[in-house]
Structure formats: C-alpha cells, structure tokens
Amino acid sequence: MKRSCVAGAVLACVLAGSAMAADMPLKAPVPRVVSDWTGFYIGVHGGYGWAQPSISDFDLNHSNLSMSDFLMNDENFSLHTPKLRGAVFGGYAGYNWQWGQRGVVGLEIDYSAANVKQTQGVSDHFTAFDGLTTTRALTAKLDSLASTRARVGFLVGPGFLLYGTGGAAWGHTKFTDTFVLDYPRQDLTDTVNVSRASANHFGWVAGAGAEWKLWGTGMMLRIEYLHYDFGSASFAFDTNKSMSNGIHVKGANFNVPLDRLTTDVVRGGVSYKF
C-alpha cells in the first residue's frame, strides 16, 4: 500500500513538471554559420597599380658622368620624379583552414605581370652648335610583382569573408634613358646614347580584402588592396653608344641610388576551391 502511494506521488510530480515545461516560452535558436572554407584554391586576378620611386638624382644629371657637363648646363633636360601608373594581371594559389564557425586562416602566393610605368620626354635645339637637336626619353617601369602572404579572416556570413593579409614581397623594375644628338649637317656624326638598368626589390606587403563564395559551386570572387614597401636599392646603368657612321662603343657605366620604392595595387580576382 505504501509503495503504491509513493509511486503515485512520483508520477504526479513528473506530470506536473512536464506540463510546466510545456507552458514555458522556447528560446530562439542560436544562428550558426554553416560553411566550409577549408581547402586548396587557385585563381586569376587583374587590377591597377601605382608606384613612386624616390630618387634624389632621377634626371641622371650628376650620376651620368659621360653626359653630366652637357646636361647640367641645360635646364630643359631636368626631369621630375616619376609617378608610375598601369595595369597588373596574374594568378594566385593558396590553402584555407576554417577555424570554428567564424574564423578562416590561410597561406597564399601570387605573381603579377605589371605595366606600371611612365615615360618622360624632353628636347632642345641649339643654333650655336650647327643646329644640333637633342632629344631625351626616360622610361621607368615596374614590370613584375610577387608575394607570399598569410591571411586571417572573419566570416560575416556563410559565403562572405573579410580578411587582412601580410607577408614578404618581391618586385622588378627597369629604367631606360635614351639621349639623341642629331646634327642637320651630313658631315657631322649623329649619336645615340642608351643607358639601361634593372633591379630586383625585396620588402613587405600588407593589405585587406573581401571574398564571396558562390553557393552550389566552388567559385569564389574577391576584391583587395595591397601596399608594397621595397625600401632602398641601387640602379647600375649600362651605357651603349651608337653613331650614324656605324661605330658602336660602350659608354661609361654609372650608379643611381634609390631612396625608397613603394607600390599600391587594387585588384579583383576569381578563383576555384577544390
């Protein structure tokens, strides 16, 4: 009899608790990001870049000893520090690891062929030197960029990633200085001096971007900004002289110090995640 009373009391408590739980409001479910960004990807990118090399003797009036006396006596041959502009195009590849529900970290390498350049041209006419016409063209070009970077991102939504990036960078520049002495008299020898230099630059790069993952496919779209700082370097110019009488001689070489080279790039990309 006692056991029956105890069992009845326990059953009544259970039923009452169930009824109270049924009457309590349900809590809203916690939203979850259901996505998997882990994996290898490869893609292509294109964009626009600008660079400004800081060179104290950019017009080469003091460094080019073979032409310094002539150049420094003519103010018309003074050039300004270049502002390079142009397109970049290349590819990239990397690997992502999704960390928890919101975090994404990864490693990425990229290479860009670049046409970031500027050409400056000046000319002058000298009646005192038998009508001598002098023409000069100086082309500065950044033709390559590459980097190895880490990426750290935050998933705003399942398919939308905001990230920061940074790492080591490499760039390559070329400079060509062409100086023409053109005499109108046939008995005088015209001369073309061409001085060329190229240099590899190593430094760092940092930036930020956004990436969209297209549902139902492995395609991903991105847009990003990168800032490169290559520090200082030195350009070793190699000069060759050609004359209208068919004679070719090697001119004096000279060095031009580069105080600093910075580059900025805005680019978009499309990639496929495997």
Backbone as JSON, one array per atom type, in Angstrom:
{
  "sequence": "MKRSCVAGAVLACVLAGSAMAADMPLKAPVPRVVSDWTGFYIGVHGGYGWAQPSISDFDLNHSNLSMSDFLMNDENFSLHTPKLRGAVFGGYAGYNWQWGQRGVVGLEIDYSAANVKQTQGVSDHFTAFDGLTTTRALTAKLDSLASTRARVGFLVGPGFLLYGTGGAAWGHTKFTDTFVLDYPRQDLTDTVNVSRASANHFGWVAGAGAEWKLWGTGMMLRIEYLHYDFGSASFAFDTNKSMSNGIHVKGANFNVPLDRLTTDVVRGGVSYKF",
  "N": [[0.82, -1.21, 0.0], [1.94, 1.27, 0.83], [3.99, 1.48, -1.04], [2.54, 1.86, -3.38], [1.42, 4.37, -2.91], [3.71, 6.01, -2.87], [4.69, 5.65, -5.48], [2.6, 6.76, -6.89], [2.77, 9.42, -6.1], [5.28, 10.22, -7.18], [4.74, 9.92, -9.93], [2.83, 11.89, -10.24], [4.35, 14.22, -9.79], [6.14, 14.16, -11.95], [4.36, 14.44, -14.12], [3.36, 16.97, -13.59], [5.66, 18.57, -13.8], [6.22, 18.23, -16.51], [4.04, 19.48, -17.64], [4.44, 22.13, -16.82], [6.84, 22.72, -18.16], [5.98, 22.61, -20.76], [4.43, 24.86, -20.88], [6.32, 26.96, -20.77], [8.03, 29.58, -22.55], [9.81, 29.05, -25.64], [13.33, 29.34, -26.26], [15.01, 31.4, -28.7], [16.66, 29.9, -31.45], [20.25, 29.65, -31.66], [21.99, 31.35, -34.15], [23.87, 29.73, -36.71], [26.84, 29.5, -38.57], [26.96, 27.84, -41.43], [29.21, 26.52, -43.27], [32.04, 25.63, -45.26], [35.21, 26.53, -45.56], [37.65, 25.39, -45.77], [40.38, 24.21, -47.62], [42.15, 23.79, -50.79], [42.82, 26.33, -53.25], [42.83, 28.04, -56.43], [43.47, 30.79, -58.61], [42.85, 33.69, -60.79], [43.81, 37.13, -61.24], [43.27, 40.67, -61.73], [44.03, 44.16, -62.13], [44.81, 47.5, -61.03], [47.69, 49.5, -60.64], [49.91, 51.72, -58.83], [52.97, 53.52, -58.47], [55.77, 55.11, -56.88], [58.93, 55.86, -57.23], [61.46, 57.06, -55.11], [64.0, 59.0, -55.9], [66.94, 60.71, -55.58], [68.57, 61.77, -57.59], [67.13, 61.64, -60.03], [66.98, 62.62, -62.68], [69.42, 62.01, -63.65], [71.49, 63.79, -64.07], [73.77, 64.22, -62.56], [74.79, 61.71, -61.99], [75.31, 60.39, -64.42], [78.19, 60.48, -65.75], [79.34, 60.74, -68.29], [77.64, 62.39, -69.65], [77.17, 64.49, -68.0], [78.28, 67.15, -67.93], [77.13, 68.34, -70.19], [74.37, 67.99, -69.72], [73.88, 69.28, -67.24], [74.22, 71.9, -67.93], [72.03, 72.65, -69.28], [68.91, 73.55, -68.6], [66.57, 72.6, -69.66], [66.66, 69.87, -69.74], [66.12, 68.78, -67.34], [64.48, 66.47, -65.31], [61.48, 65.25, -63.66], [60.58, 63.51, -60.61], [59.3, 60.31, -61.24], [55.87, 59.24, -61.62], [54.49, 56.36, -61.55], [52.06, 54.49, -63.37], [49.57, 52.0, -64.11], [48.43, 48.79, -65.47], [47.93, 45.59, -63.84], [48.27, 42.05, -63.91], [47.68, 38.66, -63.17], [48.18, 35.56, -61.34], [47.09, 33.49, -58.55], [47.42, 31.31, -55.68], [46.44, 29.18, -52.98], [45.82, 27.99, -49.58], [43.19, 27.39, -47.34], [42.15, 27.27, -43.91], [39.37, 26.62, -42.04], [38.43, 27.91, -38.97], [36.67, 27.08, -36.27], [33.36, 28.49, -36.17], [33.47, 31.02, -37.32], [36.05, 31.88, -38.01], [38.74, 32.1, -40.39], [41.81, 31.09, -41.59], [44.81, 31.27, -43.57], [47.3, 30.54, -46.15], [48.97, 32.12, -48.87], [50.23, 32.5, -52.21], [51.32, 34.66, -54.86], [51.61, 36.02, -58.2], [52.29, 38.72, -60.39], [52.25, 40.07, -63.61], [53.23, 43.23, -64.67], [52.44, 46.48, -65.94], [53.23, 49.0, -65.09], [54.14, 52.14, -65.45], [56.01, 55.07, -66.62], [56.85, 57.45, -69.09], [59.09, 60.0, -69.74], [59.72, 62.79, -71.76], [61.97, 65.06, -73.34], [63.25, 67.83, -75.27], [65.57, 69.86, -77.19], [66.91, 72.65, -79.06], [69.83, 73.74, -80.61], [71.22, 76.43, -81.97], [73.75, 77.42, -81.9], [75.42, 75.27, -82.1], [75.77, 74.27, -84.75], [73.1, 73.85, -85.44], [72.27, 71.75, -83.82], [70.07, 69.26, -82.61], [68.73, 68.01, -79.71], [67.39, 65.19, -78.12], [65.61, 63.56, -75.57], [64.54, 60.68, -73.81], [63.15, 59.16, -71.05], [62.33, 56.24, -69.55], [60.6, 54.7, -66.99], [59.78, 51.72, -65.36], [57.77, 49.4, -63.64], [57.66, 46.04, -63.77], [57.02, 43.55, -62.7], [55.52, 41.77, -59.96], [55.38, 40.01, -56.87], [54.4, 37.86, -54.14], [54.41, 36.29, -50.88], [52.08, 35.42, -48.59], [50.29, 35.56, -45.43], [46.89, 35.0, -44.46], [44.21, 36.23, -42.54], [40.95, 35.89, -41.55], [37.42, 36.83, -41.09], [34.26, 35.42, -40.96], [31.53, 36.98, -42.04], [29.12, 36.12, -42.97], [27.84, 32.92, -44.16], [28.92, 32.8, -46.76], [30.59, 35.0, -47.07], [33.54, 36.63, -46.62], [35.69, 38.64, -44.73], [38.99, 39.88, -44.68], [42.39, 40.29, -43.51], [45.75, 40.69, -44.67], [49.24, 39.84, -45.04], [52.83, 39.84, -45.62], [55.88, 38.67, -47.19], [57.47, 40.35, -49.97], [58.25, 40.78, -53.5], [59.65, 42.64, -56.19], [60.23, 43.92, -59.54], [62.06, 46.24, -61.46], [62.64, 48.38, -64.33], [64.73, 50.69, -66.06], [65.2, 52.98, -68.67], [67.23, 55.17, -70.38], [67.36, 57.29, -73.01], [69.32, 59.13, -75.16], [69.66, 61.43, -77.68], [71.72, 62.9, -80.11], [71.36, 64.96, -82.73], [72.52, 66.07, -85.7], [72.0, 68.45, -88.27], [73.74, 68.74, -90.42], [75.39, 66.8, -92.85], [78.04, 66.05, -92.65], [78.61, 65.79, -90.02], [78.57, 63.66, -87.17], [75.85, 61.86, -86.03], [74.65, 60.86, -82.79], [73.59, 58.29, -80.59], [72.88, 57.65, -77.33], [72.25, 55.09, -75.12], [71.19, 54.19, -72.01], [70.74, 51.64, -69.7], [69.08, 50.04, -66.96], [68.25, 47.64, -64.46], [66.56, 46.17, -61.66], [66.12, 44.01, -58.83], [63.78, 43.97, -56.19], [63.2, 43.64, -52.74], [60.94, 43.28, -50.06], [58.19, 44.13, -47.93], [54.64, 43.41, -47.75], [51.28, 44.43, -47.22], [47.75, 44.31, -46.58], [44.16, 44.34, -47.25], [40.97, 42.71, -47.75], [37.96, 41.44, -49.37], [35.93, 38.54, -49.78], [33.79, 36.5, -51.7], [31.86, 33.59, -51.58], [30.43, 31.5, -53.89], [27.4, 29.92, -53.72], [26.71, 26.46, -54.27], [28.67, 26.05, -56.13], [32.25, 25.81, -56.68], [33.33, 28.28, -57.03], [34.84, 31.43, -56.25], [34.76, 34.9, -55.57], [36.69, 37.92, -55.34], [37.9, 41.07, -53.95], [40.6, 43.25, -53.4], [43.06, 45.24, -51.63], [46.47, 46.11, -51.76], [49.52, 47.09, -50.26], [52.84, 47.73, -51.03], [56.17, 47.84, -49.81], [59.38, 48.46, -50.64], [61.74, 49.51, -49.75], [65.14, 50.71, -49.95], [67.48, 50.81, -52.76], [69.88, 50.23, -55.42], [70.59, 51.39, -58.67], [72.33, 50.1, -61.36], [73.52, 51.45, -64.14], [74.02, 50.59, -67.5], [75.71, 51.66, -70.26], [75.47, 52.2, -73.77], [76.75, 53.33, -76.87], [75.79, 54.47, -80.01], [76.67, 55.38, -83.31], [76.04, 57.38, -86.25], [77.78, 56.76, -88.26], [78.16, 54.09, -88.15], [79.68, 53.1, -86.08], [79.92, 51.49, -82.96], [80.15, 51.82, -79.57], [81.03, 51.14, -76.15], [79.76, 52.93, -73.48], [80.45, 54.88, -70.48], [79.68, 53.31, -67.41], [77.33, 53.86, -64.71], [76.06, 54.5, -61.38], [72.92, 54.86, -59.75], [71.38, 55.88, -56.83], [68.52, 54.54, -55.18], [66.24, 55.86, -53.07], [63.8, 55.05, -51.93], [61.14, 52.77, -52.66], [57.78, 52.45, -53.19], [54.66, 50.79, -53.67], [51.27, 50.55, -54.71], [48.35, 48.59, -55.06], [45.21, 47.85, -56.43], [42.97, 45.27, -56.88], [40.91, 42.79, -58.49], [39.65, 39.41, -58.26], [39.08, 36.0, -59.36], [38.48, 32.73, -58.3], [38.85, 29.14, -57.88], [37.78, 26.73, -55.61], [38.91, 23.64, -54.54]],
  "CA": [[0.0, 0.0, 0.0], [2.84, 2.43, 0.9], [4.69, 1.59, -2.31], [1.6, 2.41, -4.35], [1.28, 5.81, -2.64], [4.95, 6.68, -3.28], [4.72, 5.63, -6.94], [1.62, 7.73, -7.38], [3.29, 10.78, -5.87], [6.34, 10.47, -8.17], [4.12, 10.1, -11.24], [2.16, 13.19, -10.25], [5.4, 15.26, -9.92], [6.65, 14.14, -13.32], [3.34, 15.02, -14.99], [3.27, 18.41, -13.32], [6.85, 19.2, -14.38], [6.09, 18.24, -17.96], [3.05, 20.49, -18.0], [5.05, 23.45, -16.64], [7.81, 22.91, -19.23], [5.25, 22.86, -22.0], [3.91, 26.22, -20.85], [7.41, 27.93, -20.82], [8.37, 30.01, -23.93], [11.03, 28.47, -26.17], [14.38, 30.29, -26.61], [15.33, 31.45, -30.13], [17.88, 29.13, -31.75], [21.46, 30.42, -31.93], [22.34, 31.21, -35.57], [25.13, 29.07, -36.97], [27.4, 29.65, -39.91], [27.16, 26.51, -41.99], [30.03, 26.67, -44.45], [33.36, 25.03, -45.12], [36.18, 27.24, -46.38], [38.9, 24.65, -45.75], [40.75, 23.57, -48.87], [43.06, 24.43, -51.73], [42.17, 27.12, -54.29], [43.69, 28.66, -57.42], [42.69, 31.79, -59.32], [43.5, 34.75, -61.57], [43.42, 38.46, -60.8], [43.65, 41.81, -62.56], [43.72, 45.41, -61.45], [45.51, 48.75, -61.35], [48.72, 49.81, -59.65], [50.65, 52.99, -58.94], [54.22, 53.47, -57.71], [56.56, 56.34, -56.94], [60.3, 55.71, -56.73], [62.07, 58.27, -54.57], [65.38, 59.01, -56.36], [67.43, 62.07, -55.43], [69.16, 62.21, -58.85], [66.4, 60.87, -61.02], [67.24, 63.05, -64.05], [70.73, 61.46, -64.0], [72.38, 64.86, -64.47], [75.02, 64.13, -61.82], [75.28, 60.34, -61.98], [75.81, 60.03, -65.74], [79.38, 61.32, -65.92], [79.64, 60.98, -69.69], [76.75, 63.43, -70.15], [76.84, 65.42, -66.92], [78.61, 68.53, -68.27], [76.15, 68.84, -71.14], [73.03, 68.0, -69.14], [73.75, 70.26, -66.16], [74.24, 73.24, -68.5], [70.78, 72.86, -69.99], [67.81, 73.33, -67.67], [65.47, 71.93, -70.34], [66.81, 68.43, -69.62], [65.85, 68.38, -65.97], [63.27, 65.66, -65.23], [60.87, 65.17, -62.34], [60.42, 62.15, -60.08], [58.17, 59.71, -61.97], [54.7, 58.67, -60.97], [54.16, 55.23, -62.42], [50.66, 54.07, -63.36], [49.3, 51.0, -65.11], [47.66, 47.59, -65.16], [48.58, 44.39, -63.33], [47.48, 40.85, -64.19], [48.44, 37.48, -62.76], [47.47, 34.46, -60.71], [47.36, 33.23, -57.14], [47.01, 30.0, -55.18], [46.58, 29.13, -51.53], [45.08, 26.99, -48.81], [42.47, 27.94, -46.18], [41.66, 26.44, -42.81], [38.3, 27.26, -41.28], [38.64, 27.75, -37.53], [35.38, 27.32, -35.61], [32.26, 28.9, -37.03], [33.66, 32.34, -37.92], [37.43, 32.19, -38.35], [39.42, 31.48, -41.53], [43.22, 31.45, -41.74], [45.35, 30.63, -44.75], [48.55, 30.96, -46.77], [48.74, 32.39, -50.28], [51.29, 33.04, -53.04], [50.78, 35.27, -56.07], [52.55, 36.66, -59.13], [51.62, 39.64, -61.32], [52.94, 40.82, -64.65], [52.77, 44.61, -64.5], [52.8, 47.51, -66.92], [53.14, 50.23, -64.29], [55.29, 52.86, -66.0], [55.88, 56.44, -67.12], [57.92, 57.91, -69.98], [59.26, 61.45, -69.81], [60.49, 63.18, -72.94], [62.36, 66.47, -73.47], [64.09, 68.1, -76.44], [66.05, 71.24, -77.31], [67.57, 72.96, -80.33], [70.98, 74.62, -80.37], [71.72, 77.06, -83.2], [75.18, 77.68, -81.74], [76.15, 74.03, -82.37], [75.42, 73.82, -86.11], [71.71, 73.42, -85.49], [72.12, 70.49, -83.09], [68.82, 68.96, -81.91], [68.91, 66.96, -78.71], [66.14, 64.59, -77.66], [65.83, 62.61, -74.47], [63.37, 59.96, -73.3], [63.48, 58.36, -69.87], [61.21, 55.36, -69.22], [60.69, 53.94, -65.73], [58.73, 50.71, -65.42], [57.65, 48.26, -62.73], [57.11, 45.03, -64.67], [56.66, 42.3, -62.02], [55.27, 41.77, -58.52], [55.06, 38.7, -56.31], [54.37, 37.88, -52.67], [53.99, 35.14, -50.08], [51.35, 36.11, -47.52], [49.31, 34.91, -44.56], [45.58, 35.65, -44.44], [43.39, 35.99, -41.35], [39.66, 36.44, -41.9], [36.23, 36.66, -40.26], [33.08, 35.14, -41.76], [30.34, 37.77, -41.72], [28.04, 35.19, -43.29], [28.38, 31.66, -44.67], [29.65, 32.94, -48.0], [31.2, 36.33, -47.17], [34.73, 36.68, -45.77], [36.53, 39.83, -44.64], [40.29, 39.39, -44.24], [43.61, 41.05, -43.6], [46.83, 39.86, -45.21], [50.57, 40.44, -44.99], [53.93, 38.9, -45.79], [57.09, 39.09, -47.91], [57.16, 40.77, -51.34], [59.33, 40.97, -54.47], [59.29, 43.41, -57.37], [61.3, 44.12, -60.51], [61.92, 47.49, -62.19], [63.56, 48.63, -65.43], [64.85, 52.08, -66.44], [65.9, 53.18, -69.94], [67.48, 56.58, -70.67], [67.81, 57.41, -74.39], [69.76, 60.5, -75.43], [69.98, 61.51, -79.11], [72.32, 64.12, -80.66], [71.03, 64.91, -84.15], [73.06, 67.2, -86.43], [71.43, 68.55, -89.62], [74.8, 68.64, -91.42], [75.72, 65.42, -93.16], [79.42, 65.76, -92.32], [78.72, 65.6, -88.58], [78.1, 62.33, -86.78], [74.79, 61.77, -85.03], [74.98, 59.91, -81.72], [72.5, 57.82, -79.73], [73.33, 57.03, -76.08], [71.18, 54.37, -74.43], [71.6, 53.67, -70.7], [69.7, 50.76, -69.17], [69.29, 49.46, -65.63], [67.14, 46.87, -63.89], [66.86, 45.79, -60.28], [65.17, 43.25, -58.03], [63.46, 44.64, -54.92], [62.61, 42.76, -51.73], [60.37, 44.05, -48.96], [57.0, 43.58, -47.3], [53.35, 43.8, -48.3], [50.14, 44.28, -46.31], [46.52, 44.82, -47.17], [42.89, 43.81, -46.78], [40.08, 42.39, -48.85], [36.69, 40.75, -49.13], [35.78, 37.41, -50.7], [32.45, 35.92, -51.74], [31.8, 32.2, -52.01], [29.19, 31.3, -54.62], [26.79, 28.66, -53.3], [26.46, 25.48, -55.32], [29.86, 25.88, -56.97], [33.5, 26.09, -55.98], [33.82, 29.58, -57.45], [34.92, 32.5, -55.25], [35.11, 36.22, -56.09], [37.33, 38.75, -54.32], [38.48, 42.37, -54.24], [41.56, 43.51, -52.34], [44.04, 46.32, -51.75], [47.78, 45.73, -51.23], [50.57, 48.11, -50.23], [54.18, 47.16, -51.04], [57.27, 48.73, -49.45], [60.61, 47.77, -51.03], [62.91, 50.14, -49.17], [66.12, 51.36, -50.82], [68.24, 49.95, -53.66], [70.81, 50.96, -56.29], [70.49, 51.02, -60.07], [73.59, 50.11, -62.1], [73.22, 51.73, -65.54], [74.97, 50.13, -68.51], [75.53, 52.58, -71.37], [76.0, 51.87, -75.09], [76.7, 54.48, -77.77], [75.74, 54.13, -81.43], [76.89, 56.56, -84.15], [75.49, 57.25, -87.6], [78.81, 56.23, -89.17], [78.23, 52.66, -87.96], [80.52, 52.74, -84.95], [79.23, 51.22, -81.7], [81.1, 51.76, -78.45], [80.45, 51.04, -74.82], [79.95, 54.13, -72.7], [80.77, 54.73, -69.05], [78.59, 52.89, -66.54], [77.16, 54.71, -63.54], [75.06, 54.03, -60.41], [71.94, 55.82, -59.23], [70.75, 55.32, -55.62], [67.07, 54.63, -54.98], [65.98, 56.08, -51.64], [62.67, 54.23, -51.49], [60.15, 52.41, -53.67], [56.51, 51.94, -52.67], [53.69, 50.46, -54.72], [49.92, 50.24, -54.25], [47.59, 47.85, -56.07], [43.81, 47.45, -56.19], [42.71, 44.25, -57.89], [39.84, 41.83, -58.29], [40.05, 38.07, -58.66], [38.13, 34.9, -59.35], [39.22, 31.51, -58.0], [38.06, 27.91, -57.7], [38.18, 25.95, -54.44], [38.79, 22.21, -54.79]],
  "C": [[0.85, 1.25, 0.0], [3.56, 2.62, -0.42], [3.8, 2.2, -3.38], [1.44, 3.91, -4.18], [2.51, 6.57, -3.12], [5.02, 6.75, -4.8], [3.75, 6.64, -7.53], [2.12, 9.15, -7.23], [4.37, 11.13, -6.88], [5.76, 10.72, -9.54], [3.45, 11.46, -11.34], [3.18, 14.31, -10.43], [5.93, 15.33, -11.35], [5.67, 14.78, -14.28], [3.23, 16.52, -14.81], [4.45, 19.15, -13.92], [6.77, 19.28, -15.88], [5.11, 19.31, -18.42], [3.63, 21.88, -17.89], [6.06, 23.73, -17.75], [7.14, 23.22, -20.55], [4.74, 24.28, -22.06], [5.0, 27.28, -20.97], [7.73, 28.29, -22.27], [9.71, 29.39, -24.36], [12.03, 29.56, -26.52], [14.65, 30.22, -28.12], [16.61, 30.67, -30.4], [19.06, 30.05, -32.06], [21.85, 30.22, -33.39], [23.73, 30.59, -35.72], [25.56, 29.32, -38.42], [27.7, 28.26, -40.44], [27.91, 26.68, -43.31], [31.38, 26.04, -44.19], [34.31, 25.71, -46.1], [37.52, 26.5, -46.44], [39.17, 24.01, -47.11], [41.69, 24.41, -49.71], [42.28, 25.19, -52.79], [43.23, 27.71, -55.22], [42.86, 29.65, -58.23], [43.53, 32.76, -60.12], [42.99, 36.09, -61.06], [43.88, 39.51, -61.81], [43.28, 43.09, -61.84], [44.61, 46.54, -61.92], [46.5, 49.05, -60.24], [49.35, 51.17, -59.88], [51.86, 52.93, -58.01], [54.96, 54.79, -57.88], [57.95, 56.08, -56.36], [60.86, 57.05, -56.28], [63.57, 58.23, -54.88], [65.88, 60.45, -56.34], [68.01, 62.63, -56.73], [68.46, 61.51, -60.0], [66.7, 61.32, -62.44], [68.63, 62.65, -64.53], [71.74, 62.53, -64.4], [73.72, 64.81, -63.75], [75.62, 62.73, -61.91], [75.9, 59.93, -63.31], [76.99, 60.93, -66.09], [79.67, 61.64, -67.38], [78.78, 62.11, -70.28], [76.53, 64.54, -69.16], [77.13, 66.87, -67.28], [77.57, 69.13, -69.2], [74.79, 69.0, -70.49], [72.87, 69.1, -68.1], [73.78, 71.7, -66.68], [72.97, 73.57, -69.26], [69.62, 72.52, -69.07], [66.65, 72.59, -68.33], [65.53, 70.41, -70.2], [66.67, 67.94, -68.19], [64.5, 67.66, -65.91], [62.75, 65.6, -63.81], [60.78, 63.72, -61.9], [59.18, 61.51, -60.71], [57.05, 59.25, -61.05], [54.17, 57.59, -61.9], [52.7, 54.83, -62.25], [50.5, 52.95, -64.39], [48.62, 49.76, -64.57], [48.55, 46.48, -64.61], [47.66, 43.2, -63.62], [48.31, 39.64, -63.81], [47.57, 36.4, -62.16], [47.87, 34.27, -59.26], [46.85, 31.84, -56.78], [47.23, 29.98, -53.68], [45.78, 28.01, -50.9], [44.48, 27.67, -47.59], [42.18, 26.86, -45.16], [40.55, 27.21, -42.11], [38.45, 26.89, -39.81], [37.34, 28.1, -36.81], [34.33, 27.71, -36.63], [32.55, 30.18, -37.81], [35.06, 32.62, -38.44], [37.94, 31.43, -39.57], [40.85, 32.0, -41.56], [43.77, 30.71, -42.95], [46.69, 31.19, -45.16], [48.32, 31.11, -48.26], [50.01, 32.89, -50.95], [50.67, 33.64, -54.29], [51.9, 35.87, -56.9], [51.74, 37.53, -60.08], [52.62, 40.15, -62.35], [52.36, 42.23, -64.63], [53.24, 45.48, -65.66], [52.64, 48.88, -66.26], [54.34, 51.09, -64.66], [54.95, 54.32, -66.28], [57.09, 56.75, -67.99], [57.92, 59.42, -70.0], [60.13, 61.79, -71.01], [60.75, 64.67, -72.96], [63.22, 66.62, -74.71], [64.49, 69.56, -76.45], [66.8, 71.39, -78.62], [68.65, 74.01, -80.08], [71.48, 75.16, -81.7], [73.22, 77.3, -83.12], [76.03, 76.46, -82.05], [75.7, 73.44, -83.71], [74.02, 73.25, -86.18], [71.44, 72.11, -84.8], [70.75, 70.39, -82.42], [69.07, 67.8, -80.95], [67.54, 66.5, -78.23], [66.45, 63.56, -76.59], [64.51, 61.98, -74.06], [63.83, 59.05, -72.16], [62.24, 57.57, -69.46], [61.51, 54.61, -67.93], [59.51, 52.99, -65.68], [58.87, 49.69, -64.31], [56.95, 47.16, -63.51], [56.71, 43.73, -63.99], [56.45, 42.54, -60.53], [54.96, 40.35, -58.07], [55.08, 38.79, -54.79], [54.02, 36.5, -52.13], [53.37, 35.71, -48.82], [50.53, 35.15, -46.67], [48.01, 35.7, -44.64], [44.85, 35.26, -43.16], [42.04, 36.67, -41.6], [38.56, 36.12, -40.93], [35.04, 36.48, -41.18], [31.9, 35.97, -41.26], [29.08, 36.94, -41.97], [28.65, 33.93, -43.86], [29.24, 31.81, -45.92], [30.37, 34.25, -48.16], [32.31, 36.46, -46.14], [35.4, 38.03, -45.87], [37.88, 39.4, -44.08], [41.37, 40.48, -44.33], [44.73, 40.13, -44.05], [48.15, 40.59, -45.13], [51.65, 39.39, -45.15], [55.1, 39.52, -46.52], [56.75, 39.37, -49.37], [58.43, 40.9, -52.17], [58.8, 41.79, -55.63], [60.48, 43.58, -58.28], [61.02, 45.39, -61.31], [62.96, 47.57, -63.3], [63.54, 50.13, -65.75], [65.67, 52.16, -67.74], [65.99, 54.68, -70.22], [68.09, 56.68, -72.06], [68.1, 58.87, -74.7], [70.28, 60.57, -76.86], [70.56, 62.88, -79.44], [72.18, 64.06, -82.18], [71.51, 66.2, -84.82], [72.43, 67.27, -87.82], [72.48, 68.43, -90.72], [75.23, 67.18, -91.61], [77.15, 65.05, -92.76], [79.65, 65.6, -90.83], [78.03, 64.29, -88.18], [77.02, 62.42, -85.7], [75.14, 60.68, -84.02], [73.73, 59.57, -80.92], [73.11, 57.12, -78.52], [72.14, 56.37, -75.4], [71.75, 53.78, -73.14], [70.45, 52.87, -70.11], [70.1, 50.24, -67.8], [68.05, 48.68, -65.23], [67.55, 46.41, -62.51], [65.74, 44.95, -59.7], [65.0, 43.96, -56.69], [62.78, 43.65, -53.99], [62.12, 43.62, -50.56], [59.17, 43.34, -48.36], [55.75, 44.11, -47.97], [52.28, 43.55, -47.26], [48.9, 44.85, -46.97], [45.29, 44.17, -46.57], [42.0, 43.55, -47.97], [38.79, 41.74, -48.39], [36.53, 39.67, -50.19], [34.38, 36.82, -50.55], [32.53, 34.49, -52.27], [30.43, 31.97, -52.65], [28.62, 29.93, -54.28], [26.53, 27.76, -54.5], [27.63, 25.24, -56.26], [31.1, 26.08, -56.11], [34.07, 27.44, -56.31], [33.8, 30.58, -56.3], [35.37, 33.78, -55.94], [35.74, 37.04, -54.97], [37.7, 40.12, -54.88], [39.4, 42.7, -53.09], [42.47, 44.69, -52.68], [45.33, 45.87, -51.09], [48.74, 46.91, -51.32], [51.92, 47.43, -50.1], [55.19, 48.23, -50.63], [58.58, 47.97, -49.68], [61.88, 48.43, -50.5], [63.83, 50.74, -50.21], [66.84, 50.33, -51.69], [69.2, 50.83, -54.46], [70.67, 50.45, -57.71], [71.85, 51.16, -60.74], [73.28, 50.26, -63.58], [74.38, 51.29, -66.43], [74.71, 50.94, -69.77], [76.19, 52.06, -72.65], [75.76, 53.05, -76.03], [76.75, 53.99, -79.21], [75.85, 55.42, -82.24], [76.39, 56.3, -85.56], [76.51, 56.72, -88.6], [79.02, 54.73, -88.98], [79.08, 52.19, -86.81], [79.67, 52.57, -83.7], [80.28, 51.06, -80.61], [80.34, 51.67, -77.13], [80.78, 52.3, -74.04], [80.27, 53.83, -71.25], [79.53, 54.31, -68.28], [78.5, 53.82, -65.34], [76.05, 54.14, -62.66], [74.18, 55.18, -59.96], [71.28, 55.23, -57.99], [69.24, 55.56, -55.61], [66.8, 54.74, -53.49], [64.86, 55.19, -51.12], [61.75, 53.96, -52.66], [58.93, 51.82, -52.99], [55.54, 51.75, -53.83], [52.35, 50.13, -54.07], [49.14, 49.6, -55.39], [46.18, 47.6, -55.56], [43.47, 46.45, -57.28], [41.52, 43.38, -57.5], [40.28, 40.47, -58.79], [38.9, 37.09, -58.64], [38.93, 33.62, -59.19], [38.27, 30.33, -57.89], [38.64, 27.12, -56.54], [37.9, 24.46, -54.71], [38.29, 21.47, -53.55]]
}
